[in-house]
Amino acid sequence: MRLKDKRAVVTGGSSGIGRAIAEAFAREGAEVVVNYARSREAAEAVVARIEADGGHAHAVQADVADGDAVDALVARADALLGGIDIWANVAGADILTGAAADAPDTHKLARLIDVDLRGTMLCAWAVTPRLHAHGGVILNTSWDLALVGMGERNPEMFAATKAGISGFTRSLARSLAPAIRVNEIAPGWIATAFAESHMAEDYRRRVIEQTPLRRFGTPADVAAAAVFLCSDEAAFITGQTLKVNGGLSS
C-alpha cells in the first residue's frame, strides 16, 4: 500500500474526481477526511464505501471559499486524523451545470476565483503549519488547457483561474521546500457529470478524435496520478504539473 498509515484530506471529496481520489487514497492505506460544501449525503456515502472496503474515513463540511471555515476544517481534520500528511485541493466551482450554467459571467468568474483559486490558496496556507512539523504533501488541481488555451467564455474564465493555481503551486513549492512537497494534477477531458450528461454527442466525438489515446479519461485515471504524486515514489518531485489528458496537450 503506497499510502499506508498516511492521513489525508481531500477537499471536494463527495463527487467526481474528488470522490475518486478519496477512495483511491483509502485503498492505498490512508485514513481520509472527505470534505464537502453542501452534499452531506454524498460525502457520507463516500465514507460508507471506504469503510465497507475496510478503510477509515470521515466526512467534514466546509466551504473552502470561506477563510474561517477553512481554519475550522484544518483543525477538525487534524483532530480526527491525529495529524495531516497529505492535503489534496480538489474542490472546484461548478459553472457548467444546474442553475450556475445560466448565471451571469461575473457571477461565474467570482465563484471560480473564490472556490478554485482562493480556496486552494487558503487551504494550503492554513494547513502548512500542521504539515511542517513532520513534512507532508500538498496536491493542487489545475487544468490541462490552462496555459494552452481554449476558446469561448467559460473556458476563458476556467483557464485564467486554473493558470493562477499553477503559478501558486510553483511558488508555494519553492516556499515550502524541502519540508513539504507541492505538486498539481491537470486533468483533461474526464468523464464526469458534465461530459456524461451535458456535452453534445458530436462535440464528444471530436474530443475523442483529437485525443491520442482516443477516449475520455476517468476519475480513476486522475486518482491514480494523485496517489503517485502523494506517495514516497514521488519523493524527488515538487513544483510540477502532471497532466492526465490522454496526450491532448503537452
ChimeraX attribute file (.defattr): number of C-alpha atoms within 10 A of each C-alpha:
attribute: neighborCount
match mode: 1-to-1
recipient: residues
	/A:1	11
	/A:2	16
	/A:3	22
	/A:4	14
	/A:5	13
	/A:6	21
	/A:7	26
	/A:8	29
	/A:9	31
	/A:10	25
	/A:11	30
	/A:12	29
	/A:13	31
	/A:14	28
	/A:15	21
	/A:16	17
	/A:17	23
	/A:18	26
	/A:19	26
	/A:20	22
	/A:21	30
	/A:22	32
	/A:23	27
	/A:24	21
	/A:25	31
	/A:26	29
	/A:27	20
	/A:28	17
	/A:29	18
	/A:30	25
	/A:31	26
	/A:32	31
	/A:33	30
	/A:34	28
	/A:35	31
	/A:36	25
	/A:37	17
	/A:38	13
	/A:39	15
	/A:40	15
	/A:41	12
	/A:42	16
	/A:43	25
	/A:44	19
	/A:45	16
	/A:46	23
	/A:47	25
	/A:48	17
	/A:49	15
	/A:50	22
	/A:51	15
	/A:52	10
	/A:53	11
	/A:54	12
	/A:55	19
	/A:56	20
	/A:57	26
	/A:58	20
	/A:59	24
	/A:60	22
	/A:61	21
	/A:62	21
	/A:63	20
	/A:64	29
	/A:65	25
	/A:66	16
	/A:67	16
	/A:68	12
	/A:69	15
	/A:70	22
	/A:71	18
	/A:72	16
	/A:73	24
	/A:74	23
	/A:75	15
	/A:76	15
	/A:77	24
	/A:78	20
	/A:79	11
	/A:80	17
	/A:81	19
	/A:82	10
	/A:83	18
	/A:84	28
	/A:85	26
	/A:86	26
	/A:87	26
	/A:88	28
	/A:89	28
	/A:90	26
	/A:91	27
	/A:92	22
	/A:93	19
	/A:94	16
	/A:95	20
	/A:96	15
	/A:97	12
	/A:98	9
	/A:99	9
	/A:100	15
	/A:101	13
	/A:102	12
	/A:103	13
	/A:104	9
	/A:105	15
	/A:106	9
	/A:107	13
	/A:108	21
	/A:109	19
	/A:110	14
	/A:111	19
	/A:112	22
	/A:113	23
	/A:114	21
	/A:115	22
	/A:116	27
	/A:117	28
	/A:118	20
	/A:119	24
	/A:120	28
	/A:121	21
	/A:122	19
	/A:123	24
	/A:124	24
	/A:125	14
	/A:126	18
	/A:127	22
	/A:128	20
	/A:129	11
	/A:130	17
	/A:131	22
	/A:132	16
	/A:133	13
	/A:134	12
	/A:135	18
	/A:136	24
	/A:137	26
	/A:138	28
	/A:139	25
	/A:140	27
	/A:141	25
	/A:142	30
	/A:143	25
	/A:144	25
	/A:145	22
	/A:146	22
	/A:147	15
	/A:148	11
	/A:149	14
	/A:150	13
	/A:151	8
	/A:152	8
	/A:153	10
	/A:154	15
	/A:155	14
	/A:156	14
	/A:157	20
	/A:158	24
	/A:159	22
	/A:160	17
	/A:161	23
	/A:162	24
	/A:163	21
	/A:164	19
	/A:165	24
	/A:166	25
	/A:167	12
	/A:168	19
	/A:169	28
	/A:170	17
	/A:171	13
	/A:172	21
	/A:173	21
	/A:174	15
	/A:175	13
	/A:176	17
	/A:177	13
	/A:178	13
	/A:179	15
	/A:180	22
	/A:181	27
	/A:182	29
	/A:183	25
	/A:184	27
	/A:185	25
	/A:186	20
	/A:187	23
	/A:188	23
	/A:189	21
	/A:190	22
	/A:191	17
	/A:192	16
	/A:193	13
	/A:194	12
	/A:195	14
	/A:196	12
	/A:197	11
	/A:198	11
	/A:199	11
	/A:200	10
	/A:201	12
	/A:202	8
	/A:203	10
	/A:204	15
	/A:205	13
	/A:206	11
	/A:207	16
	/A:208	17
	/A:209	13
	/A:210	14
	/A:211	17
	/A:212	13
	/A:213	13
	/A:214	15
	/A:215	18
	/A:216	20
	/A:217	19
	/A:218	19
	/A:219	20
	/A:220	19
	/A:221	18
	/A:222	24
	/A:223	22
	/A:224	15
	/A:225	18
	/A:226	25
	/A:227	22
	/A:228	14
	/A:229	26
	/A:230	27
	/A:231	19
	/A:232	13
	/A:233	11
	/A:234	13
	/A:235	12
	/A:236	9
	/A:237	15
	/A:238	24
	/A:239	19
	/A:240	16
	/A:241	22
	/A:242	18
	/A:243	21
	/A:244	25
	/A:245	25
	/A:246	21
	/A:247	14
	/A:248	19
	/A:249	15
	/A:250	9
